Amino acid sequence: MMTTSHFSRELLPPARSFYEREFGGKLSRPRRGWAMGRCPFHQSKSGKSFSVNIETGGFCCFGCGVKGGDVLAFLRQ
């Protein structure tokens, strides 16, 4: 017997705690909801090319161009 289950975004961890855990607390102090850190997808000289929105989970790297809308998209990258 097969059962179908539906994915629920409400079960995702809060963005702030997720990114703090992923980056070992090495994010800048949030400014307008966004914090900066070292991009986990490429070698960054400055260490501040990666931005994460600690409220929505969105992220964007100004160095390599990777981006997504939530923590699930981050994990899929």
C-alpha positions in Angstrom: 0.0 0.0 0.0 1.4 3.4 -1.0 0.8 6.5 0.9 1.4 10.0 -0.4 3.0 12.6 1.7 3.2 16.3 1.1 6.1 18.5 1.8 5.4 21.3 4.3 7.6 24.4 4.3 6.6 25.1 7.8 8.8 22.2 8.9 12.0 23.9 7.6 14.2 25.3 10.3 14.1 29.0 11.0 16.5 30.7 8.5 18.6 32.6 11.1 19.4 29.5 13.2 20.0 27.4 10.0 22.5 29.8 8.6 24.2 30.4 11.9 24.7 26.7 12.3 25.9 26.3 8.6 28.4 29.1 9.0 29.5 28.3 12.5 28.2 31.7 13.6 30.5 33.5 11.2 28.0 35.9 9.6 28.1 39.6 9.9 25.6 41.4 12.0 22.3 41.6 10.0 21.5 44.9 8.2 18.0 45.3 6.9 17.5 41.6 7.4 20.6 40.5 5.4 23.9 39.2 6.8 27.1 38.6 4.9 29.6 35.8 5.0 32.1 33.6 3.1 30.5 31.9 0.1 30.4 28.1 0.7 30.2 27.5 -3.1 33.5 29.2 -4.2 36.8 30.5 -2.9 36.3 34.1 -1.9 39.1 36.5 -1.2 37.1 39.0 0.8 34.9 36.6 2.7 31.9 38.9 2.3 30.5 38.1 -1.1 27.6 35.9 0.2 24.4 37.4 1.6 21.7 35.6 3.4 18.3 36.9 4.4 17.9 35.7 8.0 14.1 36.2 7.9 13.2 34.5 4.6 16.2 32.2 4.0 17.0 33.7 0.6 20.6 33.9 -0.4 22.8 35.4 -3.1 26.5 35.4 -3.9 27.8 38.5 -5.7 31.0 36.6 -6.6 29.8 33.3 -8.3 26.2 34.2 -8.9 24.5 31.4 -6.9 21.2 32.4 -5.5 18.0 30.9 -4.1 14.8 31.7 -2.2 15.1 29.6 1.0 17.1 27.2 3.1 15.8 24.3 0.9 17.2 25.9 -2.2 20.5 26.3 -0.3 20.6 22.6 0.6 19.8 21.7 -3.0 22.8 23.7 -4.3 
